[in-house]
Amino acid sequence: MPAPFDPIDVIGLPTDQKRALQGERLTALVTRLASCGNPFWSERLADVDPSSINSVDDLPLLPFTVKQDLRDQYPLGMVTTPMEATTRLHASSGTSGKPTIVVYTPSDLAVWAEVNARALALAGTRPDDVLHNGYGYGLFTGGLGLHYGGERLGCTVVPVSGGNTALQLQLLEDLGSRVLSATPSFCLVLAERAHAQGIRDRLGVEVGILGAEPWSEGMRQRIHEAWGGCFTALDIYGLSEVIGPGVAMEAPDDLGALNVFDDHFLPEIVDLETGQPLPDGEFGELVITTLTKEAMPVLRYRTGDITRILSDGGDTAGPGTRNWTRMARLTGRADDMLIIRGINVYPREIETVLMDDPDVGANYAIVVDRRGAMAELRVRAEATSDATTGGRLDVGAERLSKVLADRLRIRTAVELVADGSMPRTEVGKVKRVFEQVGDIDPLG
């Protein structure tokens, strides 16, 4: 069982010590998986000699794990410890009706609390803070991951979950929470409702720990504007197949970079098509090996997330003092890519264009219309209150259509609608992409 860090380690080990530790943990992991008697891993590692895995340089000798493996082994076929040694399970929704189940031992939960405590501390959360946790609780990993991370750091955690916006705002005001954890979309909802009620300036929220949804730099700016003052929106990264939230965290002095806690989660970037490792700085698919997971470890798990490894930050004061692997915020997901008339389109590209336009608010939706022989792309976005009252909706829509056509190389029909007219998501992850295959418009 990995020893807990006390105080919370937000620096990490020097490179040589870290590589040695990573190598030791990787060797131990492969040896355990090859000999634990789990049929999946016995077959997957049949051609691997554990004694040949001595350092992180040997990662390419190991096979990949993919999400379909977890689906094929549903429900518990990838558990490598006796069930009586496990403490909890979580699950994510499944595309075929069955969820992806992940299982934790007490040691796994201790590591999970530790890395989330690191993430919170890296964001500037203090032990004396009241952490307002607006992530969903239950089978979803977000709520409990940040909850136990906050407790590990020493915070007082408010387990409010999602929804019930009026209560959320009341608690934020009455308890004086300085740190809010939530999805970006719900963070925006809270800011909008606080502004509408005239209480935004009475709230003391300064830090937003935002994840579970893709969001762009333009969306960050919109969130900052919605909250006003000195609010800073920070990205937290995780996925349930690896552990949940707490795999990597953005720091306020190094916006745009995610610090991967690579003593537990070993990252690689590989080519999407060939699976070959790519050098630092090149965009590709993020692959993660869980070095310390006990119940359900994964080797070289292909996350589907597109990013790149960054340099160590040079002479800048913040990143130069930390030793974690730094990766760029995600540019998209391989499985989120839309193919429209033979053109590859990432929803994040569309959001970037929308958030750069001064007449567009923060809420939008994308429709892929598949009713014809060739797919068509439509975007509906809320205008700002100024654009709505100023009658600029048609002009703004035409302008955005041209910008998107230049950016995406495909014609996009844009509709700007009045400020406040699109539904808000208060519970769970916001849905941005819809398909239309019949006469019923999925956006109403």
N, C-alpha and C positions, 0 to 999 in steps of 0.2 A: 504493500500500500504506500503510495507516494506520501512523503511527510508533508504536513501542511506548512505553509509559509506564515511567519508571524514576525514582524508586521507584513502586510500585503506587499508582495513583490511586484512593482510596476516597472522595474528596470530590466530584469532578465540577466542571464549569465553572459560573461564575455564569450566571444565567438568560439574560441578553442575549447573552453569548458562545455559550452552548449553542444557543440558537435560531438564531443565525447559522450555526453549524456544521451543525446539523441541516438547515437550508435548503439550504446548499451541497451537502451529501451527497445530499439527496433529489433536487435538480436533476440532479446528475451521474448518479445511479442511473437516473432516468427516461430521460435522454438516452441512456445506454448501452444500456438494455434496448430502446429504440425502434430503435436502429441496429445492434444486434449480429448481426442476421440469424437469430436464433432464431425459428422459425415460430410457436411459442406466443405469445411476447411481441409479435411483429409484429402478430398478429391481435388480441391483447388490448388493445394500445395504439393500434390503428388510428385511433380517434377522439380521441386525446389529443395535443395540441400540446405537446411537451416545453418549449418556451419559455414556456408559461403556468404552469409549475410553478416557483415562485420561493421559496416558504417553506413551513413546516409548515401554514400556513393553507390551502394549496392541496390538502391531502390528500384532501378530499371529491371532488375532480375526478378522482381515480384509481380504477380498478376494484379490486374485492376479488380476493384469491386464496383458494382453499379447498382442503382436503385432497384432494377429488376431482380437482382439477387435477393433483396429483402422481400420483394413481393412473392418470388417463387418459393421462398422458405417460410412464408406466412404459416402460423403466427410466430413460432418460437424456434425455428430451425437454425438460426444463427447465434443462439445463446450458447456461450462456451463455458459457463459455470453451472453447477446444479441450481435448479430453481429455488431451492431452500436457502441458497446463498444470496439471492437477490432481494431487493427491498421495494422496488417500484418499477412501473412501466409507464411509458407515454406513447402517444401515437399521433401520426399526421394523417390527414385525409387521403384516401386512395382514389385514383382515377378509375379503377375497375370495381369500386364498391367496397373493397377491403382496405383498411388503413395499413400504413407502415408502422409496425410496432418496434419500439426500442426499450431495452431493459437495463436496469442499473443495480449495481451492488452498493453497499454502504460506501466503499472506497470511491466508486464512480460519482456518487452524490457529493462526497467531500471535494473531489476534484472540480465538479461542476460549480459548487458554491465558491471555490477558490478562484476559478477563472472569471466568474461573474463579479466577484469582489474586486479583482484586478481591473476589470473593465470599468466598473463604477469609479474606482479610485483614479484610474487614468483619465476619466472624464472630469475629475475635480470634485467628486462626491466625498464628503467628510463623514467620519464616524458619528458626528453629532447631528447629521442631517436627518430630516424626515423625508423618506423616499416615497413618493406617490406612484404606486405601481399600477398603471392602467393597461397592462397586458392581460390577455385572457388567461384564466386559470382552468385547470382540468387536464384533459389529455394533451392539449397544446403545451409545448415546452416553455413558451415565453414567460408566462406569469410566475411559475414556481422557480424557473431559472434565476430571474432577477430578484425574486423574493429572498431566496436563500443566499444569493450573493450579497444583497443588502444587509441581511442579518450577519453574515460572515464578516463584513466590513465594520459592523457595529451600528448601522443605521437603525432608526425606527421605521419599519416598513408599513405602509398603508395598503393592504391587499384589496384594492377597490375594484380591480378587473376593468372590463370595458363596459360601455353603455351608461345609462342613468347620468346624463351629463349634468343635470342640475345638482345632484348630490356631489358629483366630482368637483364642480366649481366651488360648492360650499366648503368641502373638505380642504381644497387647495387654499382657500382664503382663511378658514378658521385655524388650520394647522400650520400654515406658513411654510409649506413644502417648498424647498429650493430646487429639488431635482424631480423631474417627471420622466417616467419610462412608459412608452406607448408606441403604437404604430404611428408613422408620420401622418397618415390621414386623420387619425383620431386626435392627434396633437393639434392639427389645424382646426378640427371641429371645436375643441375646447377653447382655442384662442378666439374663434369667430363668436361663439356663444358668450364668452366673457366680455368681448367688445360690445356685443348687442345689449348685454345687461348693464353695461357701464361699470364693470368691476375689474376690467383687465389691469388697470394701474394699481389696483389694491392687491394683486397677486404677486407673490415673491418668487415665482419660478424663474430660474436663471439657466438651468441645464436641462436639455431634452436628450434622453437616451432612446434613440429611435431605430427601429428595425422591423423585421418580419415582412417588409414590403420593399420593392425596389423604389428608390427615390433619387432624383438628380440634384446637381448643384443648384439648378434653377428652383427646384422645390425647396431646397434649404433656404434660399433667399426669401421665398414666399413665407415660409414658416417664421423666419426672423422678423419679417415685416408684420406678420399677423400678431406676434407676441410683443413686438416693440422692445424698447429698453435694451438691456444687456443680455438677452436670451441667446444661447448658443445651442444649435441643433447638432447632435453628434450621432454617427452611425455605429451601430453594434451589429456584428455579423455572427451568424450561427445557423445550424441546420440540425434537425432532430436526428438524422442518421449518424451524425458525428457525436453530438452531445446535446444540442440545443443552443440557445444564445450563449455567448461568452467565448466563442472561438477566436474572435478578433474584435478590436475596438479602435475607434478614432479618438484622437486626442485634440484638445482645443488649440494647442500650439502647432499642430501638424495636420490641418484640415485637408481632406482628400486622400489620406493614407490610413489604412487599417493595420494596426499592430497585431500580428498573429502570435498567439501564445504558444510558440513552437516547441516548448519543452513537453507539451502534451499533444499538440496537433502539428504534424510535420507537413508543410505545404510543398507542392510542386506545381509547375505550369507545364501543360503538355499541349501538343498540337491537336486540335479538335478532330481532324481526320485520321492522322496516323498514330496518335497516342505517344509520339516521341517527345522526350523532354525538350523544353525550349529554354534558351538562355534568359537571364534576368533582363527585364525591359521589354520583352516581346509579349504581346497579348496572346492568350490561349485559355484553356480550360483549367480551372483550379482543381487540384487533386489533393486529398488530405488523408494521411495515415494517423490513426489514433494510437499514440504511443503508450498510453497508460490505462485505457479503458479495459475493464475486466469482463463484464457480462456480455457485451456485444461490440467488440473491437472491429474496425474495418481496415483493410490494407488498401492503400492507393485508391481511395473512394473518389470516383469521378462525380464532382458536384454538379456539373452542368453550368457553373457560374464562370463568366468571362472576366478576366482581370490580368494583371501582370505584376511581377515582383519589382519593387522600387529600390533605389539606392538607399544607403543608410542615412541620407539627409544632409550629408556634408557638414558644414560648420554651423547649421542652425542649432539654437540652444536646446530646443525640445527634443527632436528625434535623435540628435547627436549624443544625448545622454542615455538613450535606451538601446537595448540590444535585441529587440524582437525583429523578426522578419517583417518588413513593411510591404504591403501590397496595395495597389490602387483600389479605390472603391469600384464596385462592380459596374461594368458597362452594359450588362444584360445577361440573359441565360440562353444557353443553346436551345433548350426546349421552348423558350418564349418567342423565338424567332418566327416571324410571319413571312410566308412566301407569297407575294402578291405579283401576279403576272411575271413570274420568274425572278423577281427582285427580292432579296433578303432584307427584311425590315425589322428592327428591334424597337419595341414600344418605348424604350428609354430615349431613342433618338427623337421620337415624336414629342415626348414630354419636354425634352431640352428646347425644342423649337417653341413650344407653347409657353414655357416659363420665361423665355427670353422676350416675349412680346408684352409690352406695357398694358395692353388692353385685355389680357387674359387673366382670369383668376386662377385659383389653385385646383379647381375641380374639372375633370374632363373624362371622357370615355372614348374608346376606339371600337369601331364596328368593322368587321371583315364581312362584306356582303358576298355570299357565295351563291346567290340565286341564278346568276347568269353563267355563261360558258367560261368567263374569266372573272376572277375575284375583283371586287372593288373595295376601296378603303375609304371609310368615313370617320370623321372626328367631330365630336360635339364637345364644346368647352364653354364654361361659364365666363362671361365677361366681367370685368371689374365694375364696381358701382359707378365709377366715372364714365366708363364706356357705355354702360347701360343707359344712364340718364342723358348722356351726350348724343345718343342715337348713332353710335359708331359701329353697330353690330355687323351690318352688311359689308361696310368698308373693311373692317378688321378681318372678317371671314375671307374676303377675297385676297387680302394681303397674305394671310396665313397659308392659304391654298398655294400661292405662288412660292412662298418660302419652303413649304414642305415638298413641293414638286422639285425644287432645286436640290434640296437636301437628300431626299429619298430616291429621286429619279423615277417617280411614279405619281400620277395624278391623284390628288387627295381632296375629297369634298369636305369642306369645313363648315360647321354651323356654330355660330356664337349665340348663346342664349343668355337670358337675363341673369344678373347676379342673384344667387340664392335659389335658383330654380331647379338645380340638380340634386338628387338625394345624397345624403351624407351617410358614411359608414361609421357607426359607433361601436360595433362589436365585431371582432375578427378582422381579417385582412380585406382591404378594399379591392374590388374587382374593376380593372381598367379595360380589359379586352373582351369583346363579345363577338359572337358570330350570328349572322342572319342567314337562314336557309329557307324560310317561308315568308309569308306576307306580314307576319307580326314583327314589328320593330322591337328588338330587344331592349331598347332604351325608352320605349313607350312613346 
